[in-house]
Amino acid sequence: MPLIQLREIIDGPAPVPAFNVIQVEHAEAIAAAAEETGASVVLQISENAVRYHGSLRPIGVAALSVAAVARTPIAVHLDHATSEELVREAVRLGFGSVMFDASALPHEENVARTASVVRECHEAGVAVEAELGEIGGKDGVHAPGVRTDPQDAAAYVAATGVDLLAVAVGSSHAMLTRDAELDFELISLLYKAVPVPLVLHGSSGVADESLAAAVRAGMRKINIATQLNKHFTASVRTVLDDHPSLVDPRRYLGAGREAMSAEVARLIRVLEG
């Protein structure tokens, strides 16, 4: 199955699960779950993951390669990039979509820089996601943050030309508990006001029933990272605790990969209802 672009699946009838990749085992686990369920998914690599590897190319090429040989459509996406140069590198490598995150900047600068990135990416046939509002959790503090106003969101999309919009509706990044309280009325209002697909960040902190409800209310792309890492790490820890003399990383990383893949498949089914 050839590597696809996010725009090829975002307008379809099913929600689009987007899972973050830190190492190649993550990409393999997600692809295996996508093949098991028959779902189209997104492998996304964040700026933090790029920093961990020292550059985008090693993990970016690995993710593109995993997607290219998968038996179900998989897109590769750059997540939470704050640097225009990182966006350009992703485009050069063959990513079909990017998120340019200027949400921490003053509004006028956010609009100007995002619009510039959109123009450049659209010339290359690459879709752009942006964020409006304060989703929170990036600094470890899980406050509700500033919710996205529907009219402001519509105006922002018109001014920038973005293809997808991440909105603040009560979730928070990097939560270890799954008790975030989403504002479903706000999601519905945003869905009616904003002419592009909506993205839910911080979905790891959202309970299963609320994730399904968010999709019904209008969310299209659902980003999940921490929840997968919890399962991966728990499995690795169990193997190492049970086998203290073990030194072959394939044994414990393989177990982590299997555990993560099972959780990805389960979450795909939750989102599909």
Backbone as CSV, one residue per row, in Angstrom:
resi,resn,N_x,N_y,N_z,CA_x,CA_y,CA_z,C_x,C_y,C_z
1,MET,0.859,-1.184,0.000,0.000,0.000,0.000,0.897,1.235,0.000
2,PRO,0.739,2.152,-0.949,1.624,3.316,-1.019,1.390,4.284,0.132
3,LEU,2.433,4.999,0.492,2.340,6.100,1.443,1.315,7.099,0.933
4,ILE,0.430,7.580,1.820,-0.594,8.523,1.406,-0.411,9.856,2.123
5,GLN,-1.164,10.849,1.700,-1.156,12.145,2.355,-2.355,12.253,3.279
6,LEU,-2.205,13.036,4.325,-3.279,13.220,5.293,-4.559,13.702,4.636
7,ARG,-4.456,14.599,3.661,-5.673,15.148,3.037,-6.468,14.066,2.303
8,GLU,-5.828,12.929,1.988,-6.545,11.851,1.310,-7.498,11.108,2.237
9,ILE,-7.281,11.203,3.550,-8.136,10.473,4.489,-8.918,11.390,5.416
10,ILE,-8.514,12.645,5.547,-9.142,13.518,6.537,-10.574,13.858,6.178
11,ASP,-10.929,13.839,4.901,-12.294,14.169,4.492,-13.187,12.941,4.347
12,GLY,-12.667,11.776,4.716,-13.452,10.558,4.610,-14.453,10.425,5.744
13,PRO,-15.211,9.335,5.768,-16.264,9.168,6.771,-15.754,8.792,8.163
14,ALA,-14.541,8.232,8.250,-14.039,7.739,9.529,-13.150,8.777,10.204
15,PRO,-13.095,8.777,11.544,-12.131,9.638,12.235,-10.712,9.221,11.887
16,VAL,-9.785,10.136,12.040,-8.394,9.869,11.670,-7.542,9.787,12.943
17,PRO,-7.156,8.577,13.363,-6.293,8.443,14.524,-4.847,8.805,14.154
18,ALA,-4.233,9.644,14.971,-2.853,10.079,14.717,-2.006,9.740,15.944
19,PHE,-1.013,8.896,15.749,-0.222,8.373,16.856,1.230,8.838,16.744
20,ASN,1.783,9.270,17.872,3.139,9.818,17.845,4.203,8.726,17.873
21,VAL,5.242,8.970,17.101,6.362,8.045,16.944,7.595,8.642,17.611
22,ILE,8.236,7.864,18.480,9.506,8.286,19.080,10.650,7.462,18.523
23,GLN,10.434,6.162,18.355,11.469,5.291,17.800,10.808,4.347,16.809
24,VAL,11.623,3.598,16.089,11.081,2.794,14.996,10.088,1.754,15.502
25,GLU,10.287,1.250,16.735,9.323,0.285,17.279,7.925,0.884,17.392
26,HIS,7.853,2.190,17.688,6.549,2.851,17.735,5.875,2.798,16.360
27,ALA,6.612,3.156,15.343,6.049,3.163,13.987,5.592,1.772,13.589
28,GLU,6.385,0.770,13.909,6.031,-0.613,13.566,4.781,-1.063,14.323
29,ALA,4.683,-0.680,15.587,3.524,-1.057,16.394,2.249,-0.437,15.835
30,ILE,2.316,0.829,15.471,1.149,1.528,14.939,0.741,0.929,13.598
31,ALA,1.707,0.661,12.746,1.404,0.083,11.434,0.773,-1.298,11.577
32,ALA,1.266,-2.098,12.505,0.703,-3.435,12.714,-0.748,-3.345,13.162
33,ALA,-1.052,-2.387,14.049,-2.427,-2.216,14.511,-3.324,-1.719,13.390
34,ALA,-2.796,-0.836,12.560,-3.576,-0.345,11.420,-3.908,-1.491,10.473
35,GLU,-2.942,-2.375,10.232,-3.185,-3.530,9.362,-4.204,-4.477,9.987
36,GLU,-4.131,-4.658,11.291,-5.072,-5.551,11.986,-6.506,-5.039,11.887
37,THR,-6.680,-3.722,12.025,-8.022,-3.145,12.049,-8.500,-2.682,10.681
38,GLY,-7.577,-2.540,9.733,-7.927,-2.022,8.413,-8.117,-0.525,8.384
39,ALA,-7.678,0.170,9.433,-7.875,1.618,9.523,-6.749,2.370,8.824
40,SER,-7.067,3.572,8.361,-6.046,4.502,7.877,-5.592,5.347,9.071
41,VAL,-4.291,5.445,9.291,-3.779,6.148,10.460,-2.676,7.122,10.050
42,VAL,-2.262,7.916,11.023,-1.185,8.879,10.826,-0.049,8.555,11.785
43,LEU,1.161,8.448,11.251,2.372,8.418,12.065,2.857,9.853,12.175
44,GLN,2.963,10.369,13.399,3.429,11.750,13.498,4.629,11.859,14.424
45,ILE,5.508,12.758,14.031,6.780,12.956,14.730,6.827,14.390,15.226
46,SER,7.005,14.549,16.524,6.991,15.885,17.108,8.384,16.507,17.089
47,GLU,8.400,17.806,17.305,9.680,18.516,17.404,10.504,17.981,18.568
48,ASN,9.853,17.564,19.656,10.585,16.978,20.778,11.249,15.667,20.383
49,ALA,10.564,14.852,19.580,11.163,13.603,19.116,12.337,13.880,18.182
50,VAL,12.202,14.900,17.359,13.301,15.302,16.480,14.516,15.703,17.314
51,ARG,14.266,16.458,18.366,15.362,16.895,19.246,16.039,15.687,19.891
52,TYR,15.255,14.685,20.271,15.797,13.472,20.881,16.750,12.756,19.924
53,HIS,16.400,12.691,18.645,17.224,11.983,17.662,18.345,12.847,17.095
54,GLY,18.311,14.135,17.358,19.355,15.018,16.854,19.010,15.675,15.539
55,SER,18.088,15.075,14.785,17.603,15.655,13.527,16.373,14.873,13.107
56,LEU,15.655,15.396,12.137,14.438,14.729,11.672,14.742,13.518,10.803
57,ARG,15.812,13.564,10.037,16.032,12.544,9.003,16.014,11.110,9.525
58,PRO,16.727,10.749,10.603,16.753,9.326,10.987,15.368,8.757,11.276
59,ILE,14.613,9.396,12.155,13.309,8.858,12.512,12.284,9.161,11.416
60,GLY,12.464,10.266,10.700,11.552,10.603,9.612,11.619,9.599,8.482
61,VAL,12.811,9.246,8.068,12.974,8.253,7.001,12.464,6.891,7.457
62,ALA,12.699,6.554,8.733,12.200,5.284,9.254,10.678,5.233,9.197
63,ALA,10.013,6.306,9.621,8.551,6.338,9.603,8.014,6.279,8.182
64,LEU,8.632,7.005,7.282,8.217,6.963,5.877,8.377,5.561,5.304
65,SER,9.447,4.886,5.690,9.679,3.529,5.187,8.649,2.551,5.729
66,VAL,8.325,2.661,7.014,7.300,1.789,7.604,5.965,2.009,6.904
67,ALA,5.610,3.275,6.675,4.345,3.585,6.006,4.323,3.050,4.582
68,ALA,5.454,3.126,3.902,5.502,2.734,2.485,5.276,1.245,2.277
69,VAL,5.612,0.417,3.272,5.467,-1.031,3.102,4.256,-1.590,3.841
70,ALA,3.499,-0.735,4.504,2.320,-1.198,5.237,1.234,-1.659,4.263
71,ARG,0.348,-2.508,4.762,-0.726,-3.043,3.923,-2.025,-2.248,4.066
72,THR,-1.948,-1.116,4.727,-3.098,-0.214,4.865,-2.589,1.214,4.711
73,PRO,-3.424,2.149,4.255,-2.933,3.518,4.022,-2.459,4.195,5.299
74,ILE,-1.246,4.715,5.255,-0.664,5.423,6.399,-0.042,6.722,5.912
75,ALA,-0.344,7.800,6.617,0.252,9.097,6.327,1.322,9.406,7.364
76,VAL,2.284,10.253,6.997,3.345,10.680,7.917,3.273,12.194,8.056
77,HIS,3.278,12.663,9.301,2.947,14.048,9.631,3.971,14.592,10.627
78,LEU,4.352,15.839,10.468,5.214,16.529,11.435,4.324,17.208,12.462
79,ASP,4.579,16.953,13.749,3.714,17.442,14.827,4.408,18.529,15.644
80,HIS,3.682,19.610,15.925,4.135,20.668,16.827,5.505,21.245,16.460
81,ALA,5.685,21.581,15.222,6.918,22.249,14.814,6.789,23.748,15.063
82,THR,7.764,24.312,15.713,7.774,25.762,15.934,8.778,26.460,15.027
83,SER,9.508,25.679,14.249,10.553,26.200,13.376,10.177,26.033,11.914
84,GLU,10.250,27.111,11.153,9.986,27.025,9.721,10.993,26.119,9.027
85,GLU,12.220,26.091,9.488,13.220,25.256,8.847,12.923,23.780,9.057
86,LEU,12.404,23.421,10.229,12.019,22.029,10.450,10.866,21.649,9.522
87,VAL,9.928,22.552,9.331,8.842,22.311,8.378,9.410,22.055,6.989
88,ARG,10.360,22.886,6.571,10.949,22.718,5.234,11.665,21.378,5.109
89,GLU,12.339,20.941,6.172,13.024,19.650,6.122,12.018,18.517,5.968
90,ALA,10.890,18.611,6.676,9.853,17.582,6.555,9.311,17.526,5.133
91,VAL,9.106,18.680,4.540,8.616,18.732,3.160,9.635,18.090,2.223
92,ARG,10.904,18.394,2.418,11.957,17.816,1.558,12.021,16.300,1.693
93,LEU,11.777,15.789,2.898,11.848,14.347,3.122,10.661,13.600,2.530
94,GLY,9.547,14.312,2.294,8.384,13.661,1.716,7.184,13.556,2.625
95,PHE,7.173,14.278,3.748,5.991,14.301,4.608,4.847,14.953,3.840
96,GLY,3.646,14.396,3.985,2.502,14.949,3.269,1.783,16.045,4.006
97,SER,2.109,16.227,5.305,1.457,17.259,6.096,2.356,17.637,7.265
98,VAL,2.136,18.842,7.784,2.920,19.350,8.907,1.994,20.125,9.831
99,MET,2.386,20.192,11.097,1.750,21.127,12.015,2.756,22.208,12.343
100,PHE,2.392,23.448,12.030,3.208,24.586,12.437,2.517,25.220,13.628
101,ASP,3.174,25.186,14.786,2.564,25.617,16.032,3.134,26.969,16.459
102,ALA,2.391,28.019,16.151,2.767,29.376,16.570,1.818,29.885,17.640
103,SER,1.148,28.969,18.354,0.097,29.350,19.300,0.621,30.131,20.497
104,ALA,1.920,30.003,20.785,2.484,30.732,21.927,2.846,32.179,21.575
105,LEU,2.789,32.517,20.304,3.166,33.858,19.855,1.985,34.817,19.973
106,PRO,2.257,36.128,19.993,1.156,37.093,19.892,0.315,36.814,18.655
107,HIS,-0.971,37.091,18.733,-1.903,36.661,17.691,-1.496,37.121,16.293
108,GLU,-1.125,38.376,16.154,-0.785,38.897,14.821,0.426,38.179,14.248
109,GLU,1.420,37.896,15.101,2.603,37.176,14.629,2.255,35.732,14.305
110,ASN,1.397,35.133,15.113,0.921,33.773,14.846,0.299,33.714,13.455
111,VAL,-0.603,34.646,13.165,-1.288,34.660,11.871,-0.300,34.851,10.728
112,ALA,0.600,35.816,10.881,1.530,36.141,9.799,2.471,34.973,9.497
113,ARG,3.049,34.396,10.523,4.006,33.310,10.297,3.307,32.046,9.800
114,THR,2.130,31.772,10.338,1.399,30.599,9.882,0.975,30.743,8.429
115,ALA,0.492,31.918,8.060,0.079,32.142,6.669,1.260,31.974,5.720
116,SER,2.439,32.424,6.148,3.631,32.280,5.314,3.989,30.804,5.131
117,VAL,3.917,30.021,6.225,4.193,28.578,6.138,3.171,27.891,5.232
118,VAL,1.910,28.287,5.352,0.859,27.687,4.518,1.138,27.932,3.042
119,ARG,1.487,29.158,2.695,1.773,29.456,1.281,2.918,28.592,0.758
120,GLU,3.966,28.484,1.536,5.135,27.706,1.117,4.799,26.218,1.001
121,CYS,4.066,25.696,1.983,3.727,24.268,1.963,2.740,23.940,0.853
122,HIS,1.773,24.813,0.632,0.796,24.547,-0.425,1.453,24.514,-1.801
123,GLU,2.492,25.303,-1.987,3.225,25.249,-3.257,3.849,23.879,-3.475
124,ALA,4.161,23.193,-2.365,4.754,21.854,-2.449,3.701,20.757,-2.331
125,GLY,2.409,21.122,-2.244,1.353,20.138,-2.131,1.212,19.533,-0.747
126,VAL,1.685,20.246,0.272,1.691,19.745,1.647,0.634,20.484,2.470
127,ALA,-0.167,19.736,3.225,-1.210,20.315,4.070,-0.620,20.817,5.385
128,VAL,-1.276,21.818,5.969,-0.777,22.445,7.199,-1.860,22.436,8.277
129,GLU,-1.471,21.987,9.449,-2.294,22.074,10.660,-1.722,23.181,11.539
130,ALA,-2.599,23.899,12.234,-2.161,24.917,13.184,-2.983,24.778,14.453
131,GLU,-2.645,25.588,15.458,-3.329,25.522,16.743,-3.774,26.912,17.154
132,LEU,-4.999,26.988,17.675,-5.506,28.243,18.215,-6.128,27.954,19.573
133,GLY,-5.701,28.721,20.567,-6.110,28.452,21.938,-4.930,27.880,22.699
134,GLU,-5.162,27.525,23.956,-4.083,26.999,24.797,-4.468,25.608,25.269
135,ILE,-3.908,24.585,24.615,-4.259,23.209,24.966,-3.582,22.798,26.263
136,GLY,-2.389,23.320,26.525,-1.747,23.090,27.812,-1.028,21.762,27.892
137,GLY,-0.293,21.603,28.988,0.399,20.360,29.264,1.801,20.283,28.718
138,LYS,2.186,21.200,27.845,3.522,21.117,27.255,4.610,21.422,28.285
139,ASP,4.236,22.181,29.341,5.196,22.491,30.397,4.945,21.652,31.646
140,GLY,4.101,20.631,31.497,3.824,19.746,32.619,2.690,20.201,33.508
141,VAL,2.109,21.345,33.227,1.000,21.858,34.024,-0.301,21.603,33.279
142,HIS,-1.224,20.923,33.928,-2.439,20.504,33.235,-3.641,21.356,33.626
143,ALA,-3.517,22.652,33.445,-4.649,23.552,33.643,-5.536,23.503,32.410
144,PRO,-6.814,23.859,32.567,-7.713,23.811,31.409,-7.257,24.700,30.255
145,GLY,-6.565,25.787,30.546,-6.057,26.644,29.477,-7.138,27.541,28.911
146,VAL,-6.819,28.193,27.824,-7.726,29.134,27.176,-8.470,28.413,26.067
147,ARG,-9.799,28.358,26.138,-10.593,27.651,25.149,-10.623,28.441,23.837
148,THR,-10.801,27.734,22.760,-10.843,28.345,21.433,-12.234,28.904,21.158
149,ASP,-12.298,30.169,20.795,-13.562,30.801,20.447,-13.929,30.454,19.000
150,PRO,-15.154,30.006,18.742,-15.519,29.589,17.381,-15.355,30.679,16.326
151,GLN,-15.759,31.894,16.629,-15.638,32.966,15.638,-14.176,33.344,15.408
152,ASP,-13.395,33.348,16.490,-11.957,33.602,16.330,-11.324,32.516,15.474
153,ALA,-11.758,31.272,15.682,-11.196,30.155,14.922,-11.528,30.284,13.438
154,ALA,-12.771,30.660,13.131,-13.164,30.834,11.728,-12.357,31.945,11.072
155,ALA,-12.159,33.037,11.805,-11.379,34.151,11.265,-9.917,33.751,11.071
156,TYR,-9.386,32.969,11.993,-7.989,32.520,11.904,-7.785,31.637,10.676
157,VAL,-8.705,30.725,10.427,-8.600,29.857,9.254,-8.662,30.681,7.976
158,ALA,-9.560,31.662,7.941,-9.677,32.517,6.755,-8.408,33.329,6.526
159,ALA,-7.770,33.781,7.603,-6.586,34.627,7.482,-5.331,33.846,7.133
160,THR,-5.265,32.590,7.541,-4.034,31.809,7.357,-4.125,30.803,6.217
161,GLY,-5.320,30.283,5.930,-5.474,29.258,4.909,-5.092,27.870,5.355
162,VAL,-5.035,27.613,6.684,-4.643,26.288,7.167,-5.673,25.240,6.755
163,ASP,-5.210,23.993,6.696,-6.051,22.882,6.249,-6.719,22.147,7.400
164,LEU,-6.143,22.233,8.591,-6.700,21.618,9.796,-6.427,22.562,10.962
165,LEU,-7.282,22.486,11.993,-7.091,23.366,13.143,-7.213,22.581,14.441
166,ALA,-6.147,22.626,15.248,-6.179,22.071,16.594,-6.805,23.110,17.517
167,VAL,-7.781,22.676,18.322,-8.537,23.601,19.156,-8.465,23.174,20.621
168,ALA,-8.590,24.153,21.500,-8.553,23.916,22.943,-9.975,23.754,23.451
169,VAL,-10.311,22.542,23.890,-11.681,22.250,24.339,-11.689,21.489,25.666
170,GLY,-10.567,21.524,26.397,-10.518,20.901,27.711,-9.487,19.813,27.900
171,SER,-8.827,19.379,26.838,-7.778,18.359,26.964,-6.439,19.024,27.228
172,SER,-5.452,18.210,27.590,-4.126,18.721,27.931,-3.077,17.692,27.546
173,HIS,-1.957,18.148,27.045,-0.894,17.241,26.617,-0.290,16.475,27.801
174,ALA,0.179,15.267,27.509,1.034,14.472,28.407,0.360,14.052,29.702
175,MET,-0.959,13.979,29.742,-1.649,13.537,30.951,-1.464,12.033,31.157
176,LEU,-1.209,11.633,32.404,-1.084,10.217,32.751,-2.411,9.636,33.210
177,THR,-3.330,10.505,33.626,-4.679,10.060,33.972,-5.615,10.383,32.813
178,ARG,-6.771,9.703,32.788,-7.695,9.876,31.658,-9.004,10.493,32.165
179,ASP,-8.877,11.670,32.772,-10.036,12.312,33.375,-10.238,13.748,32.900
180,ALA,-9.678,14.082,31.743,-9.916,15.419,31.184,-11.397,15.569,30.845
181,GLU,-11.935,16.754,31.101,-13.347,17.017,30.849,-13.480,17.891,29.605
182,LEU,-13.944,17.304,28.525,-14.101,18.026,27.272,-15.399,18.824,27.267
183,ASP,-15.354,19.936,26.551,-16.526,20.791,26.377,-17.184,20.407,25.047
184,PHE,-18.142,19.498,25.104,-18.753,18.977,23.884,-19.613,20.031,23.179
185,GLU,-20.212,20.914,23.938,-20.980,21.994,23.317,-20.060,22.885,22.499
186,LEU,-18.874,23.187,23.051,-17.911,24.008,22.320,-17.431,23.287,21.059
187,ILE,-17.187,21.991,21.159,-16.768,21.234,19.976,-17.822,21.355,18.879
188,SER,-19.074,21.217,19.238,-20.150,21.322,18.252,-20.201,22.702,17.623
189,LEU,-20.003,23.738,18.428,-20.012,25.102,17.896,-18.826,25.329,16.965
190,LEU,-17.669,24.809,17.342,-16.482,24.931,16.489,-16.691,24.188,15.178
191,TYR,-17.284,23.016,15.255,-17.550,22.224,14.052,-18.434,22.997,13.074
192,LYS,-19.422,23.707,13.600,-20.323,24.478,12.740,-19.660,25.733,12.186
193,ALA,-18.734,26.324,12.954,-18.162,27.614,12.566,-16.916,27.498,11.704
194,VAL,-16.160,26.423,11.875,-14.839,26.315,11.250,-14.933,25.435,10.004
195,PRO,-14.467,25.916,8.851,-14.658,25.185,7.592,-13.600,24.120,7.299
196,VAL,-12.703,23.841,8.258,-11.682,22.814,8.048,-11.789,21.787,9.166
197,PRO,-11.216,20.586,8.989,-11.291,19.548,10.021,-10.657,19.999,11.338
198,LEU,-11.290,19.594,12.445,-10.811,19.933,13.782,-9.930,18.812,14.330
199,VAL,-8.918,19.206,15.114,-7.954,18.254,15.673,-8.002,18.322,17.192
200,LEU,-8.067,17.153,17.831,-8.030,17.070,19.288,-6.641,16.646,19.727
201,HIS,-5.929,17.553,20.381,-4.634,17.229,20.976,-4.845,16.820,22.433
202,GLY,-3.847,16.159,23.007,-3.955,15.747,24.402,-4.989,14.663,24.624
203,SER,-5.218,13.818,23.633,-6.286,12.816,23.732,-5.965,11.688,24.698
204,SER,-4.694,11.534,25.075,-4.340,10.485,26.038,-5.019,10.708,27.380
205,GLY,-5.348,11.948,27.711,-5.999,12.262,28.977,-7.502,12.181,28.931
206,VAL,-8.046,11.688,27.812,-9.494,11.643,27.620,-9.974,10.195,27.675
207,ALA,-11.010,9.944,28.459,-11.550,8.595,28.597,-12.157,8.107,27.282
208,ASP,-12.258,6.788,27.146,-12.755,6.193,25.902,-14.093,6.773,25.470
209,GLU,-15.051,6.821,26.393,-16.388,7.284,26.020,-16.382,8.740,25.590
210,SER,-15.483,9.532,26.171,-15.390,10.938,25.787,-14.707,11.099,24.433
211,LEU,-13.748,10.231,24.123,-13.137,10.263,22.799,-14.182,9.977,21.724
212,ALA,-14.987,8.967,21.953,-16.035,8.633,20.981,-17.041,9.774,20.858
213,ALA,-17.370,10.408,21.983,-18.311,11.524,21.961,-17.720,12.732,21.241
214,ALA,-16.412,12.946,21.397,-15.750,14.064,20.713,-15.810,13.882,19.204
215,VAL,-15.639,12.645,18.750,-15.745,12.359,17.318,-17.169,12.634,16.839
216,ARG,-18.142,12.202,17.601,-19.542,12.442,17.216,-19.861,13.936,17.191
217,ALA,-19.210,14.719,18.055,-19.470,16.155,18.121,-18.777,16.930,17.014
218,GLY,-17.796,16.305,16.341,-17.189,16.990,15.211,-15.682,16.919,15.097
219,MET,-15.002,16.282,16.057,-13.552,16.154,15.946,-13.197,15.140,14.855
220,ARG,-12.170,15.451,14.056,-11.810,14.577,12.936,-10.477,13.856,13.163
221,LYS,-9.447,14.582,13.557,-8.120,13.989,13.774,-7.876,13.943,15.285
222,ILE,-7.528,12.760,15.768,-7.386,12.542,17.205,-5.938,12.162,17.491
223,ASN,-5.205,13.032,18.188,-3.787,12.820,18.466,-3.585,12.075,19.780
224,ILE,-2.815,10.991,19.738,-2.579,10.183,20.936,-1.092,9.836,21.016
225,ALA,-0.494,10.070,22.194,0.925,9.764,22.377,1.184,9.134,23.741
226,THR,0.927,9.881,24.825,1.286,9.423,26.165,0.647,8.091,26.520
227,GLN,-0.603,7.879,26.133,-1.283,6.629,26.444,-0.538,5.434,25.854
228,LEU,0.034,5.613,24.676,0.791,4.524,24.054,2.104,4.282,24.787
229,ASN,2.762,5.368,25.191,4.024,5.235,25.909,3.832,4.553,27.259
230,LYS,2.688,4.787,27.890,2.389,4.108,29.155,2.386,2.596,28.957
231,HIS,1.739,2.126,27.907,1.659,0.683,27.664,3.017,0.129,27.244
232,PHE,3.722,0.862,26.392,5.048,0.421,25.951,5.976,0.267,27.152
233,THR,6.035,1.293,27.983,6.968,1.305,29.110,6.594,0.263,30.159
234,ALA,5.309,0.104,30.422,4.888,-0.898,31.409,5.314,-2.294,30.983
235,SER,5.192,-2.588,29.709,5.582,-3.912,29.218,7.093,-4.112,29.310
236,VAL,7.846,-3.095,28.911,9.307,-3.184,29.016,9.731,-3.384,30.472
237,ARG,9.107,-2.640,31.362,9.454,-2.744,32.782,9.162,-4.140,33.319
238,THR,8.047,-4.724,32.910,7.697,-6.067,33.375,8.720,-7.099,32.909
239,VAL,9.099,-7.021,31.629,10.080,-7.972,31.100,11.409,-7.844,31.831
240,LEU,11.863,-6.620,32.062,13.155,-6.431,32.729,13.100,-6.846,34.200
241,ASP,11.947,-6.609,34.850,11.808,-7.057,36.236,11.788,-8.572,36.328
242,ASP,11.141,-9.220,35.355,11.046,-10.682,35.370,12.338,-11.363,34.944
243,HIS,13.167,-10.646,34.178,14.412,-11.226,33.650,15.572,-10.253,33.904
244,PRO,16.039,-10.152,35.139,17.062,-9.157,35.480,18.385,-9.327,34.757
245,SER,18.668,-10.509,34.228,19.936,-10.718,33.511,19.807,-10.461,32.018
246,LEU,18.615,-10.108,31.563,18.378,-9.903,30.135,19.155,-8.688,29.617
247,VAL,19.870,-8.865,28.490,20.604,-7.751,27.889,20.235,-7.519,26.431
248,ASP,19.479,-8.427,25.824,19.114,-8.294,24.414,17.929,-7.326,24.290
249,PRO,18.132,-6.136,23.732,17.036,-5.160,23.682,15.868,-5.611,22.825
250,ARG,16.108,-6.561,21.915,15.001,-7.035,21.095,13.929,-7.699,21.943
251,ARG,14.325,-8.310,23.047,13.374,-9.004,23.909,12.433,-8.018,24.596
252,TYR,12.990,-6.959,25.182,12.110,-6.051,25.914,11.474,-4.994,25.012
253,LEU,12.198,-4.539,23.992,11.580,-3.593,23.054,10.496,-4.282,22.227
254,GLY,10.718,-5.544,21.912,9.694,-6.292,21.187,8.428,-6.438,22.006
255,ALA,8.581,-6.691,23.293,7.409,-6.780,24.163,6.692,-5.441,24.248
256,GLY,7.451,-4.367,24.337,6.845,-3.040,24.353,6.098,-2.746,23.071
257,ARG,6.684,-3.150,21.964,6.049,-2.949,20.661,4.716,-3.691,20.586
258,GLU,4.680,-4.924,21.049,3.443,-5.701,21.023,2.368,-5.066,21.907
259,ALA,2.758,-4.619,23.099,1.788,-4.009,24.006,1.242,-2.713,23.425
260,MET,2.101,-1.944,22.823,1.676,-0.682,22.221,0.751,-0.947,21.042
261,SER,1.063,-1.923,20.230,0.234,-2.230,19.079,-1.170,-2.641,19.510
262,ALA,-1.264,-3.419,20.572,-2.577,-3.835,21.073,-3.394,-2.632,21.522
263,GLU,-2.761,-1.675,22.178,-3.482,-0.481,22.637,-3.878,0.404,21.462
264,VAL,-3.030,0.511,20.453,-3.392,1.278,19.255,-4.626,0.674,18.599
265,ALA,-4.637,-0.649,18.442,-5.791,-1.310,17.823,-7.052,-1.072,18.646
266,ARG,-6.928,-1.141,19.970,-8.089,-0.909,20.832,-8.608,0.515,20.677
267,LEU,-7.709,1.487,20.646,-8.115,2.884,20.511,-8.745,3.172,19.154
268,ILE,-8.233,2.541,18.117,-8.844,2.702,16.790,-10.304,2.260,16.839
269,ARG,-10.560,1.137,17.488,-11.931,0.632,17.574,-12.812,1.558,18.420
270,VAL,-12.235,2.135,19.469,-12.992,3.106,20.273,-13.404,4.290,19.427
271,LEU,-12.482,4.820,18.654,-12.767,6.005,17.830,-13.768,5.702,16.735
272,GLU,-13.722,4.498,16.214,-14.644,4.130,15.134,-16.033,3.811,15.654
273,GLY,-16.163,3.728,16.989,-17.466,3.477,17.579,-17.925,2.058,17.432
